[in-house]
Amino acid sequence: MVKHSKDALRTIAYFKSLGDAAFAELAQQCALREYTAQELIIGHNDETFDVLFLLEGQARVSIYSADGQRVGFRDIAAGTIFGELSAIDGHPRSASVEAMETCVAAVMRRPQFLAAVANHPEFTMAVAKHLTGQVRVLTQRVFEFSTMAVRQRLWSELLRMAEAAAKGKGQARLSPAPTHAEFASRISTHREAVTREFAWLEAQGFIEKEGRALKVPDLEKLRGLVGTLEV
């Protein structure tokens, strides 16, 4: 059963700056839905156009090849919008989104989302900032795939994930951490290469294993490692 109320929308960027009347209007247009761990939230190539705002949990964006190989793109944390691309351009879903754990999302139908973008500048700017951020991340990843060796791509991906988890602190804890196979899918390599590199990172003190979690005890030290990259 969903335990959240729609007031939780007030805490995320897309609704935070709205006036009371505008917030009440848009919140009324959202339906709360709960997803269990491993449940498919959005399917690749589905012709659905709802927009979702994740209120609780974590989800993962992926595409599966015809032979079942998964290519991971990013993780979605609470406070994030997803599904907006199909709502904007009317094309099928560009990737799958799966719940990594129990998730609660506010679901807005496409007509209401487009009306919100058209009528509420604060909402529009929040969506625009999100899309700009995604372009910047993808630009960086294209650069890395084009110029970096596997170990360098792994360091960069680990730093991105650690910085997102740290929330301004000097250390980070990924829990549960992606598996070596999941890291491999993110940087286009094989699991064995990731396993070898993680063994080196652990021996050098850049990471520490804590059960299913992965700790980065000193983010500045990891930044320094990534800063040594020569391309």
Secondary structure, DSSP 8 states (H G I E B T S, - for coil): -----GGGGGGSHHHHTS-HHHHHHHHHTEEEEEE-TT-EEE-TT-----EEEEEESEEEEEEE-TTS-EEEEEEEETT-EESHHHHHH----SSEEEESS-EEEEEE-HHHHHHHHHH-HHHHHHHHHHHHHHHHHHHHHHHHHHH--HHHHHHHHHHHHHHHHHTTSS-EEESS---HHHHHHHHTS-HHHHHHHHHHHHHTTS-EEETTEEEES-HHHHHHHHHT---
